Amino acid sequence: MTKAEIVTEIANKTGIEKVAVQQVVESFMETVKDTMMSGENVYLRGFGSFIIKRRAEKTGRNISKNTTIIIPAHNIPAFKPAKTFVNEVKSKVK
């Protein structure tokens, strides 16, 4: 499902204009990004958490040049679904 499809689905279910729904969805995503870039996690009870995972420094290989490189430690965004959400998906999707 794309962002446009999400906007259309919400607009159909709520009766709110697509333009307004689009602004809300964009604002939500921007808020999540800004919050995570400031180093905080975002928790949505019953849905899941947008968390920051720390990746340790590691050694990698450049196979085309046959050399080793050091990949520095870094943070990555991740999503961890809530247990209720996982259970609902497990029971519905076959």
JOWO-V375934 format. One record per residue. RES is the residue in one letter. SS is DSSP state (alpha for helix, beta for strand, coil for the rest). BURIAL is b if it has 24 or more other C-alpha atoms within 12 Angstrom, else e. D_FIRST is the distance of its C-alpha to the first C-alpha in Angstrom with 1 decimal. Layout:
BEGIN
res = (RES/RES)
ss = (SS/SS)
burial = (BURIAL/BURIAL)
d_first = (D_FIRST/D_FIRST)
END
This chain:
BEGIN
res = (M/T/K/A/E/I/V/T/E/I/A/N/K/T/G/I/E/K/V/A/V/Q/Q/V/V/E/S/F/M/E/T/V/K/D/T/M/M/S/G/E/N/V/Y/L/R/G/F/G/S/F/I/I/K/R/R/A/E/K/T/G/R/N/I/S/K/N/T/T/I/I/I/P/A/H/N/I/P/A/F/K/P/A/K/T/F/V/N/E/V/K/S/K/V/K)
ss = (coil/coil/alpha/alpha/alpha/alpha/alpha/alpha/alpha/alpha/alpha/alpha/alpha/alpha/coil/coil/coil/alpha/alpha/alpha/alpha/alpha/alpha/alpha/alpha/alpha/alpha/alpha/alpha/alpha/alpha/alpha/alpha/alpha/alpha/alpha/alpha/coil/coil/coil/coil/beta/beta/beta/coil/coil/coil/beta/beta/beta/beta/beta/beta/beta/beta/coil/coil/beta/beta/beta/beta/beta/coil/coil/coil/coil/beta/beta/beta/beta/beta/coil/coil/beta/beta/beta/beta/beta/beta/beta/beta/coil/alpha/alpha/alpha/alpha/alpha/alpha/alpha/alpha/alpha/alpha/coil/coil)
burial = (e/e/e/e/e/e/b/e/e/e/e/e/e/e/e/e/e/e/e/e/b/e/e/e/b/e/e/e/e/e/e/b/e/e/e/b/e/e/e/e/b/b/e/e/e/e/e/e/e/b/b/b/e/e/e/e/e/e/e/e/e/e/e/e/e/e/e/e/e/e/e/e/e/e/e/e/b/e/e/e/e/e/e/e/e/e/e/e/e/e/e/e/e/e)
d_first = (0.0/3.8/6.8/8.2/6.0/6.8/10.2/10.8/10.1/12.5/14.9/15.2/15.9/18.3/19.9/19.6/19.4/16.2/18.4/19.3/15.9/14.8/18.0/17.4/14.0/15.7/18.8/17.1/15.7/19.1/21.0/19.3/20.1/23.6/24.4/23.5/25.4/28.4/28.4/27.1/24.4/22.1/22.3/20.2/22.2/20.4/17.1/18.2/19.8/19.0/22.1/24.2/25.4/28.6/29.1/32.8/34.7/34.9/36.5/34.6/35.9/35.6/36.3/37.1/39.9/40.7/40.8/39.5/37.6/37.1/33.5/34.1/32.7/29.6/26.9/23.1/20.4/18.8/16.9/18.9/17.4/20.0/22.0/21.1/17.4/18.1/20.4/18.1/15.5/18.5/20.0/17.0/15.5/18.1)
END
